[in-house]
Amino acid sequence: MPHQPRKHVPALLVIDMQNATMAIAHRAAETVAVIAGLRARARAAGVPVVLVQDGAADGGMRPGTEGWRIVPELRPEEGEVVVRKDSPDSFLGTGLDGTLRALGATEVVVTGFATEICVDTTARQALSHHYDLVLVADGHTTSVRPGRTPYAPPERSVAHHNEIFRNLRFPGRSVRVLAAADVDFAAPATGSAPARPAPAPA
């Protein structure tokens, strides 16, 4: 019997878009707007939305505080699931994998903060948990760098990680990097492929 490709069921993942993180984020308002627009399209298409909320006390996000709360533009709406975490890996010690499996998801569309920490770690773990991956090129950001620092400037860090994932090959998984405008929730994953670059930072 010929192999039957598995059904394509995406889920939108929104990582750590909280008041404390957006207070230090590069292009915070622009990134929030991109994710909010993507979420509206996901909901209109019947695609599940899962929000990840960090509760690490040492990051100014102690549960129940204002900094811990998800930014108003992305606060959970009816039917959306919130997964709480306390490490860069949204799968570690959380119910994320179980939630995605209960939703029937086969692909995660990843957005959020911070590019080189929670976004990168979660995206790679999604592949290890047997999900196809879309990294939204203009839907993730990182912190503003105060003064001289060994870290890459935020715009370079975002571009660097987008390029890494454009060239990442993972056996049996589809890995795509797409600008938010190019995300088609109805289109099946077809394997790693180049995508048009996200709009350049202003």
C-alpha positions as a Markdown table, in Angstrom:
| # | Residue | x | y | z |
|---|---|---|---|---|
| 1 | Met | 0.0 | 0.0 | 0.0 |
| 2 | Pro | 1.5 | 3.4 | -1.0 |
| 3 | His | 2.5 | 5.7 | 1.9 |
| 4 | Gln | -0.2 | 8.2 | 2.8 |
| 5 | Pro | 1.1 | 11.6 | 3.9 |
| 6 | Arg | -0.1 | 12.7 | 7.2 |
| 7 | Lys | -2.8 | 15.3 | 7.4 |
| 8 | His | -1.5 | 18.9 | 7.7 |
| 9 | Val | -2.8 | 20.5 | 10.9 |
| 10 | Pro | -1.0 | 23.7 | 12.0 |
| 11 | Ala | -1.1 | 25.4 | 15.4 |
| 12 | Leu | 0.1 | 28.9 | 16.1 |
| 13 | Leu | 2.5 | 29.1 | 19.0 |
| 14 | Val | 3.1 | 32.5 | 20.7 |
| 15 | Ile | 6.0 | 32.4 | 23.1 |
| 16 | Asp | 6.6 | 34.8 | 26.0 |
| 17 | Met | 4.8 | 37.9 | 24.6 |
| 18 | Gln | 4.5 | 39.4 | 28.1 |
| 19 | Asn | 4.7 | 42.9 | 29.5 |
| 20 | Ala | 8.2 | 42.4 | 31.0 |
| 21 | Thr | 9.7 | 41.0 | 27.8 |
| 22 | Met | 8.1 | 43.6 | 25.6 |
| 23 | Ala | 9.5 | 46.3 | 27.8 |
| 24 | Ile | 13.0 | 45.3 | 26.7 |
| 25 | Ala | 12.2 | 44.1 | 23.2 |
| 26 | His | 13.6 | 45.3 | 19.9 |
| 27 | Arg | 10.7 | 46.4 | 17.6 |
| 28 | Ala | 8.2 | 45.4 | 20.3 |
| 29 | Ala | 5.2 | 47.2 | 18.9 |
| 30 | Glu | 5.9 | 45.9 | 15.3 |
| 31 | Thr | 6.3 | 42.3 | 16.5 |
| 32 | Val | 3.2 | 42.4 | 18.6 |
| 33 | Ala | 1.2 | 43.8 | 15.6 |
| 34 | Val | 2.6 | 41.0 | 13.3 |
| 35 | Ile | 1.6 | 38.3 | 15.7 |
| 36 | Ala | -1.8 | 39.8 | 16.4 |
| 37 | Gly | -2.5 | 39.9 | 12.7 |
| 38 | Leu | -1.3 | 36.3 | 12.3 |
| 39 | Arg | -3.5 | 35.2 | 15.2 |
| 40 | Ala | -6.6 | 36.8 | 13.7 |
| 41 | Arg | -5.9 | 34.9 | 10.5 |
| 42 | Ala | -5.4 | 31.7 | 12.4 |
| 43 | Arg | -8.6 | 32.1 | 14.3 |
| 44 | Ala | -10.5 | 32.9 | 11.1 |
| 45 | Ala | -9.1 | 29.7 | 9.5 |
| 46 | Gly | -10.0 | 27.6 | 12.6 |
| 47 | Val | -6.3 | 27.0 | 13.4 |
| 48 | Pro | -5.7 | 26.6 | 17.2 |
| 49 | Val | -3.6 | 29.2 | 19.0 |
| 50 | Val | -1.4 | 28.2 | 22.0 |
| 51 | Leu | 0.2 | 30.9 | 24.1 |
| 52 | Val | 3.3 | 30.2 | 26.2 |
| 53 | Gln | 3.8 | 32.2 | 29.4 |
| 54 | Asp | 7.1 | 32.3 | 31.2 |
| 55 | Gly | 7.0 | 32.3 | 35.0 |
| 56 | Ala | 10.7 | 32.6 | 35.9 |
| 57 | Ala | 10.8 | 34.8 | 38.9 |
| 58 | Asp | 14.3 | 35.9 | 38.2 |
| 59 | Gly | 13.3 | 37.5 | 34.9 |
| 60 | Gly | 10.7 | 39.9 | 36.4 |
| 61 | Met | 7.9 | 37.6 | 35.5 |
| 62 | Arg | 6.8 | 36.2 | 38.8 |
| 63 | Pro | 3.3 | 34.7 | 38.3 |
| 64 | Gly | 0.6 | 37.2 | 39.1 |
| 65 | Thr | 2.7 | 40.3 | 38.6 |
| 66 | Glu | 2.0 | 42.9 | 35.9 |
| 67 | Gly | 5.3 | 42.0 | 34.1 |
| 68 | Trp | 4.2 | 38.3 | 33.9 |
| 69 | Arg | 0.9 | 39.1 | 32.1 |
| 70 | Ile | 0.6 | 38.6 | 28.4 |
| 71 | Val | 0.5 | 42.0 | 26.5 |
| 72 | Pro | -3.1 | 43.3 | 26.0 |
| 73 | Glu | -3.0 | 42.9 | 22.3 |
| 74 | Leu | -2.4 | 39.2 | 22.6 |
| 75 | Arg | -4.3 | 38.3 | 25.8 |
| 76 | Pro | -5.9 | 34.8 | 25.5 |
| 77 | Glu | -9.2 | 34.7 | 23.7 |
| 78 | Glu | -11.9 | 32.1 | 24.1 |
| 79 | Gly | -10.7 | 28.7 | 23.1 |
| 80 | Glu | -7.0 | 29.5 | 23.3 |
| 81 | Val | -4.7 | 27.5 | 25.5 |
| 82 | Val | -2.1 | 29.0 | 27.8 |
| 83 | Val | 0.9 | 26.8 | 28.7 |
| 84 | Arg | 3.1 | 27.9 | 31.6 |
| 85 | Lys | 6.8 | 27.3 | 31.6 |
| 86 | Asp | 9.9 | 28.2 | 33.6 |
| 87 | Ser | 12.7 | 27.4 | 31.2 |
| 88 | Pro | 13.7 | 28.4 | 27.6 |
| 89 | Asp | 12.2 | 25.1 | 26.4 |
| 90 | Ser | 8.4 | 25.4 | 26.1 |
| 91 | Phe | 8.1 | 21.6 | 26.0 |
| 92 | Leu | 10.2 | 20.9 | 29.2 |
| 93 | Gly | 8.0 | 20.0 | 32.2 |
| 94 | Thr | 4.9 | 21.5 | 30.6 |
| 95 | Gly | 1.8 | 20.2 | 28.9 |
| 96 | Leu | 2.7 | 21.7 | 25.5 |
| 97 | Asp | 3.2 | 18.4 | 23.7 |
| 98 | Gly | 0.1 | 16.9 | 25.1 |
| 99 | Thr | -1.9 | 20.0 | 24.2 |
| 100 | Leu | -0.7 | 20.0 | 20.6 |
| 101 | Arg | -1.4 | 16.3 | 20.3 |
| 102 | Ala | -4.9 | 16.7 | 21.7 |
| 103 | Leu | -5.4 | 19.4 | 19.1 |
| 104 | Gly | -4.2 | 17.0 | 16.4 |
| 105 | Ala | -1.4 | 19.4 | 15.4 |
| 106 | Thr | 1.3 | 18.2 | 13.0 |
| 107 | Glu | 3.0 | 21.6 | 12.5 |
| 108 | Val | 3.9 | 24.5 | 14.8 |
| 109 | Val | 4.0 | 28.0 | 13.5 |
| 110 | Val | 6.5 | 29.7 | 15.9 |
| 111 | Thr | 6.5 | 33.3 | 17.0 |
| 112 | Gly | 7.5 | 35.2 | 20.1 |
| 113 | Phe | 10.4 | 36.3 | 22.3 |
| 114 | Ala | 13.4 | 35.9 | 22.6 |
| 115 | Thr | 14.9 | 34.8 | 19.3 |
| 116 | Glu | 18.1 | 33.2 | 20.4 |
| 117 | Ile | 16.7 | 31.7 | 23.7 |
| 118 | Cys | 13.1 | 30.6 | 24.0 |
| 119 | Val | 12.2 | 30.8 | 20.3 |
| 120 | Asp | 15.2 | 28.9 | 19.1 |
| 121 | Thr | 15.1 | 26.3 | 21.9 |
| 122 | Thr | 11.3 | 25.7 | 21.4 |
| 123 | Ala | 11.6 | 25.5 | 17.6 |
| 124 | Arg | 14.3 | 22.9 | 17.8 |
| 125 | Gln | 12.4 | 20.9 | 20.4 |
| 126 | Ala | 9.3 | 21.0 | 18.3 |
| 127 | Leu | 11.2 | 19.2 | 15.6 |
| 128 | Ser | 12.5 | 16.6 | 18.1 |
| 129 | His | 8.9 | 16.1 | 19.2 |
| 130 | His | 8.0 | 15.2 | 15.6 |
| 131 | Tyr | 6.3 | 18.4 | 14.5 |
| 132 | Asp | 6.9 | 20.2 | 11.3 |
| 133 | Leu | 8.0 | 23.8 | 11.8 |
| 134 | Val | 7.4 | 27.2 | 10.4 |
| 135 | Leu | 9.4 | 30.0 | 11.9 |
| 136 | Val | 7.8 | 33.3 | 11.3 |
| 137 | Ala | 10.7 | 35.5 | 10.1 |
| 138 | Asp | 9.2 | 38.8 | 11.2 |
| 139 | Gly | 7.2 | 37.3 | 14.1 |
| 140 | His | 10.0 | 36.9 | 16.6 |
| 141 | Thr | 12.3 | 39.4 | 18.3 |
| 142 | Thr | 14.9 | 39.7 | 21.0 |
| 143 | Ser | 16.1 | 42.3 | 23.6 |
| 144 | Val | 17.5 | 45.7 | 22.9 |
| 145 | Arg | 21.3 | 45.6 | 23.7 |
| 146 | Pro | 22.3 | 48.2 | 26.3 |
| 147 | Gly | 25.6 | 49.8 | 25.4 |
| 148 | Arg | 28.6 | 47.6 | 24.5 |
| 149 | Thr | 27.8 | 43.9 | 24.7 |
| 150 | Pro | 29.2 | 40.7 | 23.2 |
| 151 | Tyr | 25.7 | 39.9 | 21.9 |
| 152 | Ala | 24.9 | 40.5 | 18.3 |
| 153 | Pro | 22.7 | 43.5 | 17.6 |
| 154 | Pro | 19.1 | 42.5 | 17.7 |
| 155 | Glu | 18.4 | 42.9 | 14.0 |
| 156 | Arg | 21.4 | 40.8 | 13.2 |
| 157 | Ser | 20.5 | 38.1 | 15.7 |
| 158 | Val | 17.0 | 37.8 | 14.2 |
| 159 | Ala | 18.4 | 37.7 | 10.7 |
| 160 | His | 21.1 | 35.1 | 11.8 |
| 161 | His | 18.5 | 32.8 | 13.3 |
| 162 | Asn | 16.2 | 33.1 | 10.3 |
| 163 | Glu | 19.1 | 32.1 | 8.0 |
| 164 | Ile | 20.0 | 29.1 | 10.2 |
| 165 | Phe | 16.5 | 27.7 | 10.1 |
| 166 | Arg | 16.3 | 28.3 | 6.3 |
| 167 | Asn | 19.2 | 25.9 | 6.0 |
| 168 | Leu | 18.3 | 23.5 | 8.8 |
| 169 | Arg | 17.6 | 20.0 | 7.6 |
| 170 | Phe | 15.8 | 17.6 | 10.0 |
| 171 | Pro | 15.1 | 14.0 | 9.0 |
| 172 | Gly | 11.4 | 13.5 | 8.3 |
| 173 | Arg | 10.4 | 17.0 | 9.1 |
| 174 | Ser | 9.5 | 20.1 | 7.1 |
| 175 | Val | 11.3 | 23.3 | 8.2 |
| 176 | Arg | 10.2 | 26.6 | 6.7 |
| 177 | Val | 11.0 | 30.2 | 7.4 |
| 178 | Leu | 8.2 | 32.5 | 6.2 |
| 179 | Ala | 7.3 | 36.1 | 6.5 |
| 180 | Ala | 3.9 | 36.5 | 8.2 |
| 181 | Ala | 2.3 | 37.6 | 5.0 |
| 182 | Asp | 3.4 | 34.3 | 3.4 |
| 183 | Val | 2.0 | 32.0 | 6.1 |
| 184 | Asp | -0.9 | 30.0 | 4.5 |
| 185 | Phe | -2.6 | 28.0 | 7.3 |
| 186 | Ala | -4.3 | 25.8 | 4.6 |
| 187 | Ala | -1.1 | 24.9 | 2.7 |
| 188 | Pro | 0.5 | 21.5 | 3.6 |
| 189 | Ala | 4.1 | 21.4 | 4.6 |
| 190 | Thr | 6.2 | 20.4 | 1.7 |
| 191 | Gly | 9.8 | 20.2 | 3.1 |
| 192 | Ser | 12.5 | 22.8 | 3.7 |
| 193 | Ala | 12.4 | 25.5 | 1.1 |
| 194 | Pro | 13.7 | 29.1 | 0.8 |
| 195 | Ala | 11.2 | 31.8 | 1.3 |
| 196 | Arg | 11.2 | 35.5 | 0.5 |
| 197 | Pro | 13.0 | 37.5 | 3.3 |
| 198 | Ala | 10.9 | 39.2 | 5.9 |
| 199 | Pro | 10.7 | 43.0 | 5.6 |
| 200 | Ala | 13.9 | 44.7 | 6.8 |
| 201 | Pro | 13.8 | 46.3 | 10.2 |
| 202 | Ala | 13.1 | 50.0 | 10.1 |
